Amino acid sequence: GNSFEDYLRILQRVPDKGAAAYMRVSSAVNSSKLSLVDKGICEAVQCKSQELVIREQGLYLIFCHLNFHFPNCSKSPIDLKIELLVNNRVDRQTLSTLCASETCQDKTFKTLLQLHLTHLNVQDRVSVTLNHPEFLNDVSLPNENVLGVLRYSDGM
């Protein structure tokens, strides 16, 4: 339950509002901006290498679900920051601190979900950046890292 494929099936059954994207993301080399992977759905939204480009104005739910893997136990806290960008400007951000503890395991996993409801215009570009892209879990949970948009109305 609740896997990438499950959500894809659900989204494909949603009555057509004209625009939706649900794309897997992965960390890019030498960049804090995540890359879109050719897997998912992209309806009435242009899915470029690192951005979702809006083709229909309206009220959109932007969502980002990311899994992190820390292979070594850190002795000091690590701040994870996710930034949802619209036209390369921060529109929403989340900061989560992973604290070291006495019960720290050799491997630590963390999942973060970010939701943002906003009005988007034609040609607006949506992307996501991380301050620590090296911790994105591309290995054991590659399909569970997603960036998406879902259009609710024309926003008028």
N, C-alpha and C positions, 0 to 999 in steps of 0.2 A: 503493500500500500504506500501511497504518496510518493511514488517515484517519478522521475522525469517523464517516463512513458505514460504513467497514469494521468498526469496533468495535461499532457499533449492530447490524450483521448478526450478528456473533459473539455478542454478549450475548443477542440474541433466540433463539439456538439453544441457549443454556446450559440444562440441565435446571432446572426451576423449583424454587428453594429458598425461594420465598415472598416475596422482597423484593429489588429492584434498582432503582437509578436511575442514569441517565447523562445529565446535563443540561449543555447549553452555558451558559457564564457570560459576563457582560460587566460592565464597570465601571459603577457607578451614579453619578449626579450627586451631588456633595457627600457621598460616603460611602466608607469604606474597605472596606465589606462588598460583595462582588460580588453581582450580580443573576442569577437564573436566567432563561434565555431559553426560550420555548416551542418547544423542539426537542430531542428525545431520547426516552428511555423512562423511565417512572415506574410500576413495578409494586409494589403493596403498600407504597408510600412516598408520603407526601403531598408534592408539590412546590410549595412556596409561592414568593413573589416572591424571597426571599433565603435560604430555608432548605429543607432536606430534613427532613421530620418522620417519624420512625420509627413504624411501625404494628405491627411484630412484633419482640419481644425476640430477641436473638441475637448471635452473633459476626459482625462486619461488617468488610469491607475498605473503608476510605474512601480515595478517590484523587482527586487534583487535578493536572491537567496544564495549565500556563499558558505562553503565549508572550508575550515582551516585546519592545518595539521602542523603541530610543533614537534619535530622529531626529537629534540633534546629538551630536557627540563630546564627552564630558565630560572636563574637565581633572583632575577629582578622582574618587576611587572613589564608586560608588553602591551602597548596601546595599539589597538587595531582601529583604523579609521576607514569607513566606506563613504565615498562621496558620489551622490547622483548628480551628474552634470546635465544641464540643458544649455546648449550652445556654448559649451566649454566653461560655463559658470556654475559654481556650486549652488544647487537648488535645494538639496537636503543632504545632511551628513549624520552619520552615526559613529560614536566613539565607544569602544568597549575595551576595558582593561582586563587582561588575563593576568591574574596575580600568581606569583610563585607561592607555594605553600609547603608545609612539612610533609604532606601526603602526596606530593607531586610524583606523577608516574614518569616513566621514561618517554612515553609518547602522550601528547595531549591533543584533543580535538575540540573544535569550537564551531558552532553554526550561528550565522547571523542572518536575519531577514530584515529588509528595509522596504517600507511601503510609502508611497507618496502620491497623493491625489492632486492634480494640477491641470490647468488649462494649457494646451499646447497648440501652436499655430503651424500652418503648412511650412515645411522646411526646417522646423525646429529639430535639433539633433540631441539625442539622449545617449549618454554613456556613463560608465562607472569607473572610478579610480580607487586604488588601495594604497595606503602608505607602506604596506608590507606585502607586495604581491608574491614574494617568495614563499609565503606561508599558505597560499591558496592550495587546497587539496585537489590537485589535478590527477593524482595517481589512483587512490582507492575509491574516490567518489566523483569522477570527472563529469558525469551527467547531471549531478545535483547542483552545479554552479550555474545559475541562470539569471538573465536580465530580460525583463519583459515589459510590455505595455498593453493595456486593454482599454479601448475607447468605450466610454459610457454614453456619450451624447454629443451633439454638435456644440454644446456649451453656450448656446445663445440664450 
